[in-house]
């Protein structure tokens, strides 16, 4: 089979060579002929290199390689280097990406170990809760308006789904299907001021979360935060996580104003690895993406060369081994299991929370 491929390549190179000779038989009165010869030379080199790469890959496909052997081999055949941009993490050619080197991994690990993944839900006393509950009840009954992030005064039945990217100037329409029984509620201190915020999870709208804050001095309710990705869950006071079908995990920390301090992503993708001839899971991690310029991690040339940039999430990602992935994310997944159990005790239906 390989001999046949070599013959095909040989004839292609001969055809290119003959074409070049034909060009040489013509008086080169202009630069066009010289440019054509240069193009033909480049094409012949590319054809030869790609043929050798493909032949080496074909030979390896029949072997079952260990992970260290795969790392060495795919580097040998010219694996995709970093410093490349993709529209989405879903577009990453996972098995063709280079593994991160040990020195860059240590930089990533240092950043991850700075993060506190602990799940900690803070609540307020019953007396304070009763005062705030009355205001939030009026909000949910469309008797009291709230201010959105653009300063628009809206009722709950005008709340747009979190996953829709709408024109900021568009006038929200009334949702005729608005129903408080489509939501789950949590009353907890999300910003650390010892006062409760109302966390509203839309069970119909792909697990979107809206968090409302009441200001007694102004008798005003504001939309403090809303998710911009689907399947989001409360992780603790001031922290959330999302689980994108088991493929992408997102962890987000908020400041006292409901703005994102940082977001971090982990990727797992199971696919068929043609190098091992069996399904495997590939692992990617991102650097923390800080909102404040002074907190952003400096992306050096060395880091950039090993990173793969996902435009949809605005983050630099790196391919790691399973062992490295477990070391970086182990605490997060442990705390996620804890928060999943804790939140059950703090989650209510409308009737349970407001006694109706």
Secondary structure by P-SEA (a helix, b strand, c coil): caaaaaaaaaaaaaaaaaaaaaaaacccccaaaaaaaaaaaaaaaaaaaaaaaaaaaaaaccccccaaaaaaaaaaaccccccccccccccccccccccccaaaaaaaaaaaaacccbbbbbbbcaaaaaaaaaaaaaaaaccbbbbcccccccccccccccccccccccccccccccccccbbbbbcccccccbbbbbbbcccccbbbbbbbbbcccccccccccccccccccccccbbbbbccccbbbbbbbcccccccbbbbbbbbbcccccccbbbbbbbbbccccccccccccccaaaaaabbbbccccbbbbbbcaaaaaaacaaaaaaaaaaaaaaaaacccccccccc
